[in-house]
Amino acid sequence: MTALRATHPRIGRGLAPVPLPGLYACLALMICLAWPNALAAQDPQTTRHRDWQVVRDGNGGCLAATTAGLAAGKTGLLTLSLLPLPDQTGARTAGALMSARVPLGVSLTEPLAYSRAQTSEAVGLAWQRCDAETCLAMAPISAEELARLKRGRRVLFAFRPLRGSKPLIVPVSLMGLTRAWGAVTDCP
């Protein structure tokens, strides 16, 4: 945690998991678990907007996603997705549910966090679960934070790839996020 704090000075603040309503959390988790297959397939259900893609699920929902990592062998160090969060009236204006997948073996005792390039303030994502290949972290982000991301060029994600290792900093491009998010919110 100390090394991550050195990289992201405010990482220790506000990292408690934010409870989501039970049914919505289940739905969001199911979508986030299913979408890597859609990204890999590059089927007609996927449209590209620069570095981001819009993935349509079979039930008419959409999410925006991008992968950062090694180009050789299509090895991703981090796959990031954004899913609309409804407000009290059901309108899709309350921000987004951000989820990030990283390779299995990551240190779960340390949070996964990101910071925008212009600021040293870090936003933490809570670990949810791991499967045979990846671990998933999620957090809701406000409409204001989403607007800041859409104006940015990149964010820096930090996590420990192995327990006891130095933090790995992964730059994630935000180029195309505005158009991708527009397509997600227009999704029926």
N, C-alpha and C positions, 0 to 999 in steps of 0.2 A: 504494500500500500504506500509506503514511503516513496518508492521510486515513481509510482504513478502520480503521487501528489507533486513530486518535483516536476513532472511533465505537465500535469494539470493541477494547479494549486488548489482548486476548489472541488476536487473530486469527492471529498468526504462529505460534502453538504448535499442534503436532499436526495440521497440514493435509496431510501427505503422504497420497496416495491409499492407502486400505486395500485390499489385494488380496482379492478374493472368489474362491472356488473357480470355476474356469473355466466349467463348465456352468451353475452357479447364476447367475453374473454374466450369461451370455448370455440365460438365461431371464428374469431380472429386467429386462435392457435391452429385450428384445422386448416384455414386458408394458408397460413404461414408455413405449415408443414408440407402442404401440397405444392406450393408454387415453384420450388426449385426444379421440379420435373418439367413444368411448363417453360421455364427459362432455358433448360437444356434442349428441349425439343425444337424451339424456334418455329412453332406451328403457327397457323393463321390466327390463333387467339392472342398472339404477341405482336405488338407494334413497337418500333424503336424510335426514340427521340434522343438523338445524339448518344450520350453515355447511359441513358435510362431507357427502360422498356415498360410498357403497359401490358400487364398480363390479365387476361379475362378468364375467370373460372367458368365452369359449366353452369353455374347458377345465376349468371348475369352480373356478378360482382367483378370489380377490377382493383388492381393494386399497381403501384409504381415500384420498380426494382432496378438495382444495378449491382454489378460484381466488381470488386477490386482484387487484383492479385497478379499472378504470373500468367503471361500470355501463352507461353509454351505449355502445351498439354492441357490448356484450359483449366488450370488449377486456381481456384479462388481462395484468397485468404479471408475475404469477408464478403458476404452477400447481404445487401441492405434492402429493405422494403418499407413502403409507406402505404397504410391502409386508412381510408377516411374514418374518422370518428364522428358519429352523429351528435348533435346538441340535444337539448331537452325536447325539442319539437320533432326530432327525427331528421332535420336538415343536416347535410354533410358539411357543417361549418365549424365544428368544434376542434379542429386540429387533425392530428393523425396518430395512428398507432405505429410506432417505429419498431421494426424488428431487425436483428442482425444475426446472421449465422456465421460461425467461425469453425475451423477444424476441431475435431475431437482431441482432447488432451489439454485444452486450455485450462488455466488455473481458475477454478470457480470460486476461490476464496477472495479474489480481487474482481472488482466490477469491470465491465466493458464500458467505456466512456468515449464521447466525442467532444471535440471543441471546434468552433468555427475558426478559420484562419485569422480573422481579425481580432479575436479575443482569447484570453487565457482561461475563461470560465468553461468548465467541463459539464456535460450533461451525461448522467449515468443511465445505463439500461440494466434491468434486473435479469439475472439468469432464470430461465424457465425450465428447460429440460435439455437433455442430450439424447441423440440416437446413435446408431452405429458409426456415423461419419462426422456429424456436426453437433454443435451446441447452439442453442437459441437464447438470445437475450431480447427483452422487449421493454418499451416504455411509451406511455402516451406523451405526445408533444402538443403544445398549445398552437392555436392558429397563428399567434404572433411569432413563435419560434419557427413554424413552417414557412412563414413569409420571409424571415431572415435567411433560412436555408435557400429559398428560391432566388434570393438576391445574390447569394454567394457563388463562388467558383468551386470551392472544395471544402471538405471537413476532414479533420484528422481523427481517426479512431485509434484508441490505445487499449491493448489487452496483453496479458502475459500468455504467450503461446504454450508454455509449460510451467508448472509450478517451480518457483525459484529462479526463473529466467528473467532477463531484462524485459521491460515492456516493449512490445512491437507496435510501432506507429504505422498505420496504414492510411495513406491519403485516398479519399473517395471523391471522385468528380461529381459536381452538382450540375454540370453542363447538360441541359435538356430536361432538368427537373421541372421547370415551370410548365413546359408544354406537356410533359408526361402527367403532371398532377392535374392540369386542365382536362386531359383526356380521362383521367380516373374520376374526377368529379362529375364529368358529363356522362359517365358510364351508367346505363339504366339500372 
